[in-house]
Amino acid sequence: MIQKVQSFSIVVSWLLLVLALGAGAVHAADYPSKPLTYMVCFNPGGESDITARIQEASLKKHFGQDVVIQYKIGGGGSVGWSALVRSKPDGYTIAGHNFPHVVVQPLTRGNAGYETLDLTPVYIFESTPNVLVVRADSPFRTLDAFIQYAKAHPGVVTVGGSGSHSANDLGTTRLRKAADLNVIYIPFTGTGDAVPALLGGHVKSLMTYSTTAVRYRGRFRPLAIASEKRMEVLPDVPTFRELGYEVVEGAYRGVAVPAGTPVSIVQYLADTFEKVMQEPDVVQKMNENGFKIETMGPEKAAEFTKKKTVEYKAVLKELGLVRK
């Protein structure tokens, strides 16, 4: 009798598993059947927004559905990511996913509103190294001039950037440490907000991205780029390393969904973004705007998240910035 009950339980378990897998397959087959919401967690005009706008038409074509770009601004992206993790995990709400923000914020804040693993990375499609820029009419013509002035005037030089606990913030922290500087970092809600602050003379410099240095050629003077080697799109801008400072930092961007989203839907989204990022007009616009195209699907993106978590945690511990 006991054996019959056990056999029946095993059969029921298998049936439930088959039904669950079948339901997931049907769900994936019907997806997407309505418009998608693509949340941008930073200001209009910033890198996340520019990328989404470049992708928009191609996404609509490949999804066969409308893609509504929605802004959820604040907290260096955390307002949007907090909203994402509270959304239904059905693949109809996706959000721009930014490193180091999604790793650093939960490590350094008491409550960021989300945890790194609450976000399931779908695809990482671009990166932008930090660039230190000043206005074209600035007296600082070189990084050395900037550093010498900052050393002579501690606590006076302001460095604007996109968000707190972001690539710009961390890049400024790395520069402080590498050059033994006392400069003040001023966080803005996005690059789109930081740029007018420099143009208006409200800050002396920006730790911004390669995209901004490209977009504002002639209005901004790049002093150094925080990449391993010079970028082709900015061939005359030396790296911090070339100039003797160990500053390598930048942002990686992609899209994410809430944890618990069916694997089949995550893969469908990843495949779609991969197709979009191979479209010739998308590639051309990304290159022209100073983005470096990345190709990390769900598995590689998850591995990248683990790697970056270890890396950033070590850096933050060294700087005494880890709160948990």
N, C-alpha and C positions, 0 to 999 in steps of 0.2 A: 504494500500500500504506500509506504514511504517513498519507494523508488518511483511509483507512478506519479506521485505528487511532485517529486523533484523533476521528473521528465516533463511533466506538464508545465512547470514553472520555467524550465529552460526553453520550451517551445514558445510560451507566451513572451518571454524576454526577446527571443529572436524575432518574433512577429512585430513587437513594439519597435525594435531597432529598424527593421525593414520599412515599417510604416513611417518612422521618423525620417529615414533617408529618402524615402519616396516623396514625402511632403517637402523636404528641402529641395529635391530635384524639380518638383512642380513649381515651387516658389522661384527658383532660379530661372526656370523656363519662362515664367510670366514677367520676369523683371527685366527692365523697368516698364511699368504700365501707366506711369503718371510722371509729372515733372519732378526733377530733383532740386534740392536746395543746396547750394555750394556756399558755405559760410567763409567769409574773409574776415580774419580776426584783427586786422589792422586797418589804418586809414586808407581811403581811396587815394590812389597815386603812389602807394608803396609797392614794394616788390611782390608781395602776395597778391595784391590787386592787379598789378600789371600782368603777372603770370596767368591769373584766372581769366583776364580779358583776352589774352593771346589765345588761350585754350577754348574759350567760350563757343565760338561757331563750330569748331571741330567736334567738341563734346556733344553738342546738340545733334550733329550729323550722325555720330556713331551710336549715341544712345537712342536716337529716334524719338526723343522727348525734349521738352524745354528744360533748360538748366537756369535756375534763378539764382543770381549772385546776390547774397545778403550780407550786410556788414554787421558784425558783433564786435564792437571796439571797446578796448579798455584793459587795464591790468597787464599790459605787455602781451596781449593775446589770451590771457587766462579767462577773461569774460566769455569769449567765444568757445574755448575748449571746455569750460564748465557747462556751457549750454549744450555742447555736443554730447557730453557723457550723460546728460539727462534726457537726450532725445531717444526716440524709438530706434532700436538697432535693426532697421529694416533696409538699410542702404539708400534711403531717400533723403537723408541728411548727411552730407559730408562736409569736412572743413579743411582749410589749409592747415598744414602740420609743419611746425618750424622747430629746427634744432639750432642752438642748444636750449631754447625756451622750454620745450616740453619736458626736458630732463632737469634743467637747472631750477625752474620755478618750484616744483614740489620739494626739492632738496633744500632750498634756501628760505622758503616761506613757511610760516606756521600752518597755514591752510591756503593752498593755491586754488582750491575749488575743484581739483581733480588730481589724480595720480597718473604718472607716466603710463602705466600699464592699463589705465582706464581707456586709453586711446589705442585703437588697432591701426597701425600704419598700413595703408593700401599700396602706395607707390611714392617713392622719393624721386622727383624728376628734375630738380635743379639745385645749384648752389651758387653762392656769391661771397667771395672773400671780403673782409673788411678793408676799407680804404680811409686813411686820415686825410681830410680835405679842409682847406680854408678858402675864403673868398679870393677871387682873382686879384683884387686890389689889396690883399693882406700884405703886411710887411714880411711875413714868413714865406720865404721863397724855397726853403729846404727844411727837412725834418730836423736837422741840426740846429737851425735858427729857432725853430719852434721849441725844441727841448731846452736850449740855452735860456730862452726867455722865461719858460715855465719854471726852470730852476731858480732864476733870479727873482721871480715873483710867485712864490708858493701860495697855492690856494686862490689864485687870481684867474688863471686860464680855465675857461669853460669848454667842455667837449660835449656837444649834443649827440643824441643817438636815438634809435628806435627802440623804445621799451626798456623796462628794468629786467635784470637777470636774462638778458638777451645776448646775441652775438656781439652787438655793438658795446654793450655794458661790459661783457667779459673781455672784449678786445681792449677796451680802455683800461681795465684792471690789469691786464697783462702788460700794457705799455707803462703804466705806473710802476709796476714791479721791475720791469726790464731796464727802465731808464731812471729809476729812483725819483719819480716825479710826484708832486702834490697838485693834481689838476682835479677839477670838479666835473663829474659826469651829470648831465641834465637829460633825463629820459623824456621822450615825447611819445605820443600814442602810435606813432608810425613814422616811416621815412617821409611820407607825404606831409606830415606836420613839422618834422625836423628841418626840412629844406628851407621853408620860408623863414624859420628862426635864424638860420645862418645868413640868408640873403638880406634879412632885415637888421643884421648886426646884433641880435639878441644873445648869440653865443659866438665865441671866437673861432670855433672849429666844429667839425662833425667827425665822429667815427661812424662812417656810413658804409655803403656797399659799392662794389664795382659798378653796379647798374647806375647809381647816382653819379659816379665819376664820369661815366660815359654820357649820360643824359645831359649833364650840366657842364660839358666841356666849354671852356671859354668864360664861364661864370664862376667855376670853382677851380682851385689849384690842388691837385692831388700831391701829397707829400711822400706817402709810402703806402704800399699794399701788403696786407697780412696773409700772403699766400706763399706756398712753397717755392714757386718761381713766378716770373712776370707773366701777365696775361697778354695774349696776342692783341686783344682789343685795346689794351693800355700799355703798349710796348715801352714807353718812356718813363713809366712809373716804377721806381725801384722797390724791391721788397724790403721790409723791416730787417730781415736777416742780412741782406746785402749791406745794410747800413750799420750792422753790428748789434741789432736788438732781436731777441728771440720772441717774436710776436707773430704767431700763426693762428688765425681765427677767422671764422666766417659763419654764415648761416646755410643750412640745408633745408629745402622745402619740398613738401609733397602734400598728400591728402590722407586723412584718417577718418575712421568711422568709430562709433562706440564699441567697446568690448561687447561680445555676444552677438555681433552681426554674423549671419551664416557664412561659413567659409566659401560656399559657392558664389555668394554675392560679392564678397571681398575679392575673389579671383576675377569675377566678371568686371568689376570696377578697375582692377589692376590692368587687365587686358585692354580695356578701353583707353585708359590713360597712356598705356604703352603705344597704342596705335596713334593717339593724338600727338604724342611727342615725337613721332616719326614723320608726321606730315611736313612736307618741304617748307610750306609757308610758316608753320609754327617754329621749325628749326631756325629758319632765317631770322625771324623776329626775336627769338630768344638770343641768338648770337649777336645780333645788332644792338640789343639792349644791354649786353654785358653779363648775361647769365651763362653759367656752365651747365650743360645738360647732364643729368645723372639718370641711371637706369636701374633702379632698385625696386623690385616687386615685393610682395608681402614677406617672403622668407628672408631675402637680403635686407629688407628694411627692418625686420625684427632683430636680425643679427647686428645691424648697424646701431640700433637702439641700445642693445646690451653693451656693445663696445663703447659707445659714447657715454653711457651711464657710468661705466668704470672710469673713463678718462676724465669726465667733468667732476666726478666725485673726488678724485684725487687732487685735481686743481683747486677745487673749492675748499677742501680740507686744509691744503697748504696755505690758502689765503684766509682761513678761519671763517668761512662764510656758510658752512654747512650747519643747518639747524636741527637736522634729524638724520 
